[in-house]
Amino acid sequence: MILAFKIFVNVLIVGLFLYSKLLPHQDKLNKPYQSAFNFFQSIFQPILNLLKSLIKPFQVGQGLAVDMTQIALLVMFLLLNNYL
């Protein structure tokens, strides 16, 4: 059971990476990839929206900030994977 959970968390980590890379190009995806993207978007979008209300962007320069929500979610997944 724990092994299945760890595999699921690893799939979410890879999905989060692909989601972050494909988000700007979602309208150009082919049908099979669009459905996979939509699956991960349905998982991540509500979580990321909740985290955006709690975590503010990190200022890294003048007029330049980094959205920390995906990084925070990645850290949570890694902690879940490591300590369970």
GROMACS elastic network, one bead per residue, 0.5 to 0.9 nm:
[ bonds ]
;  ai    aj funct       b0    kb
    1     4     6  0.51764   500
    1     5     6  0.63516   500
    1     6     6  0.87566   500
    2     5     6  0.50186   500
    2     6     6  0.61973   500
    2     7     6  0.86205   500
    2    84     6  0.71435   500
    3     6     6  0.50868   500
    3     7     6  0.61904   500
    3     8     6  0.85814   500
    4     7     6  0.50877   500
    4     8     6  0.61564   500
    4     9     6  0.86728   500
    5     9     6  0.61937   500
    5    10     6  0.85965   500
    5    81     6  0.81463   500
    5    84     6  0.85110   500
    6     9     6  0.50480   500
    6    10     6  0.61452   500
    6    11     6  0.86117   500
    6    80     6  0.80478   500
    6    81     6  0.55263   500
    6    82     6  0.84844   500
    6    84     6  0.77798   500
    7    10     6  0.50166   500
    7    11     6  0.62194   500
    7    12     6  0.86562   500
    7    81     6  0.85830   500
    8    11     6  0.50723   500
    8    12     6  0.62910   500
    8    13     6  0.87360   500
    9    13     6  0.62307   500
    9    14     6  0.87669   500
    9    77     6  0.63301   500
    9    78     6  0.80671   500
    9    80     6  0.75667   500
    9    81     6  0.63059   500
   10    14     6  0.63401   500
   10    15     6  0.84334   500
   10    77     6  0.80053   500
   10    78     6  0.84455   500
   10    81     6  0.74516   500
   11    14     6  0.52168   500
   11    15     6  0.59547   500
   11    16     6  0.85051   500
   12    16     6  0.59279   500
   12    17     6  0.85443   500
   12    40     6  0.81264   500
   12    77     6  0.77684   500
   13    16     6  0.50935   500
   13    17     6  0.63574   500
   13    18     6  0.87620   500
   13    73     6  0.89885   500
   13    74     6  0.66396   500
   13    77     6  0.67350   500
   13    78     6  0.79572   500
   14    17     6  0.51214   500
   14    18     6  0.62688   500
   14    19     6  0.84642   500
   15    18     6  0.51293   500
   15    19     6  0.58471   500
   15    20     6  0.85018   500
   15    37     6  0.84511   500
   15    40     6  0.63726   500
   16    20     6  0.61036   500
   16    21     6  0.86165   500
   16    40     6  0.75006   500
   16    41     6  0.89442   500
   16    44     6  0.75076   500
   16    70     6  0.77477   500
   16    73     6  0.86270   500
   16    74     6  0.76268   500
   17    20     6  0.53104   500
   17    21     6  0.63750   500
   17    22     6  0.87121   500
   17    70     6  0.89245   500
   17    74     6  0.88229   500
   18    21     6  0.51061   500
   18    22     6  0.59745   500
   18    23     6  0.83073   500
   18    37     6  0.82675   500
   18    40     6  0.89925   500
   19    22     6  0.52409   500
   19    23     6  0.57342   500
   19    37     6  0.66419   500
   19    40     6  0.68526   500
   19    41     6  0.71144   500
   19    44     6  0.84636   500
   20    23     6  0.54938   500
   20    24     6  0.80666   500
   20    70     6  0.79142   500
   21    24     6  0.71938   500
   21    25     6  0.80958   500
   22    25     6  0.51965   500
   22    26     6  0.58028   500
   22    29     6  0.84657   500
   22    37     6  0.79131   500
   23    26     6  0.52786   500
   23    27     6  0.87236   500
   23    37     6  0.84712   500
   23    41     6  0.88837   500
   24    27     6  0.81228   500
   25    28     6  0.55966   500
   25    29     6  0.70019   500
   26    29     6  0.55892   500
   26    34     6  0.71330   500
   26    37     6  0.76856   500
   27    30     6  0.87463   500
   27    34     6  0.82547   500
   28    34     6  0.85725   500
   29    32     6  0.81731   500
   29    33     6  0.59631   500
   29    34     6  0.53983   500
   29    37     6  0.86360   500
   30    33     6  0.54469   500
   30    34     6  0.58238   500
   30    35     6  0.87211   500
   31    35     6  0.63328   500
   31    36     6  0.88189   500
   32    35     6  0.53789   500
   32    36     6  0.65485   500
   32    37     6  0.87141   500
   33    36     6  0.50966   500
   33    37     6  0.60102   500
   33    38     6  0.84856   500
   34    38     6  0.60244   500
   34    39     6  0.85806   500
   35    38     6  0.50008   500
   35    39     6  0.62102   500
   35    40     6  0.88232   500
   36    39     6  0.50741   500
   36    40     6  0.64837   500
   36    41     6  0.85592   500
   37    40     6  0.53024   500
   37    41     6  0.59935   500
   37    42     6  0.85921   500
   38    42     6  0.60518   500
   38    43     6  0.86824   500
   39    42     6  0.52847   500
   39    43     6  0.66797   500
   39    44     6  0.89272   500
   40    43     6  0.50936   500
   40    44     6  0.60595   500
   40    45     6  0.82175   500
   41    44     6  0.51222   500
   41    45     6  0.53834   500
   41    46     6  0.84767   500
   42    45     6  0.58401   500
   42    46     6  0.72223   500
   43    46     6  0.67326   500
   43    47     6  0.72144   500
   44    47     6  0.52570   500
   44    48     6  0.58956   500
   44    49     6  0.84421   500
   45    48     6  0.51535   500
   45    49     6  0.60119   500
   45    50     6  0.85971   500
   46    49     6  0.51194   500
   46    50     6  0.62522   500
   46    51     6  0.86733   500
   47    50     6  0.51829   500
   47    51     6  0.62253   500
   47    52     6  0.86424   500
   47    69     6  0.89486   500
   47    73     6  0.82676   500
   48    52     6  0.60164   500
   48    53     6  0.87614   500
   48    69     6  0.60419   500
   48    70     6  0.69780   500
   48    73     6  0.77534   500
   49    52     6  0.50953   500
   49    53     6  0.66928   500
   49    69     6  0.84854   500
   50    53     6  0.54693   500
   50    54     6  0.68326   500
   50    55     6  0.88840   500
   51    54     6  0.50182   500
   51    55     6  0.57452   500
   51    56     6  0.86669   500
   51    68     6  0.88127   500
   51    69     6  0.57576   500
   51    70     6  0.86997   500
   51    72     6  0.81920   500
   51    73     6  0.82641   500
   52    55     6  0.52222   500
   52    56     6  0.64344   500
   52    57     6  0.82442   500
   52    67     6  0.82893   500
   52    68     6  0.82130   500
   52    69     6  0.60664   500
   53    56     6  0.72785   500
   54    69     6  0.88491   500
   55    58     6  0.87647   500
   55    67     6  0.85117   500
   55    68     6  0.68547   500
   55    69     6  0.65458   500
   55    72     6  0.85824   500
   56    67     6  0.73583   500
   56    68     6  0.71766   500
   56    69     6  0.81800   500
   57    65     6  0.56648   500
   57    66     6  0.53298   500
   57    68     6  0.57553   500
   57    69     6  0.80485   500
   58    64     6  0.85301   500
   58    65     6  0.51729   500
   58    66     6  0.51121   500
   58    67     6  0.65652   500
   58    68     6  0.66410   500
   59    62     6  0.76447   500
   59    63     6  0.77814   500
   59    64     6  0.60582   500
   59    66     6  0.64884   500
   60    63     6  0.82988   500
   60    64     6  0.57513   500
   60    65     6  0.53607   500
   60    66     6  0.68974   500
   61    65     6  0.67651   500
   62    65     6  0.82322   500
   67    70     6  0.71860   500
   67    71     6  0.80378   500
   68    71     6  0.52131   500
   68    72     6  0.60576   500
   68    73     6  0.86220   500
   69    72     6  0.50611   500
   69    73     6  0.61515   500
   69    74     6  0.85633   500
   70    73     6  0.50516   500
   70    74     6  0.60966   500
   70    75     6  0.86213   500
   71    75     6  0.61916   500
   71    76     6  0.86377   500
   72    75     6  0.51088   500
   72    76     6  0.62658   500
   72    77     6  0.87216   500
   73    76     6  0.50412   500
   73    77     6  0.62436   500
   73    78     6  0.86281   500
   74    77     6  0.50865   500
   74    78     6  0.61405   500
   74    79     6  0.85928   500
   75    78     6  0.50513   500
   75    79     6  0.61142   500
   75    80     6  0.85473   500
   76    79     6  0.51380   500
   76    80     6  0.61350   500
   76    81     6  0.85409   500
   77    80     6  0.50560   500
   77    81     6  0.60694   500
   77    82     6  0.85519   500
   78    81     6  0.50108   500
   78    82     6  0.60565   500
   78    83     6  0.85645   500
   79    82     6  0.50665   500
   79    83     6  0.59160   500
   79    84     6  0.81504   500
   80    83     6  0.55407   500
   80    84     6  0.57736   500
   81    84     6  0.59341   500
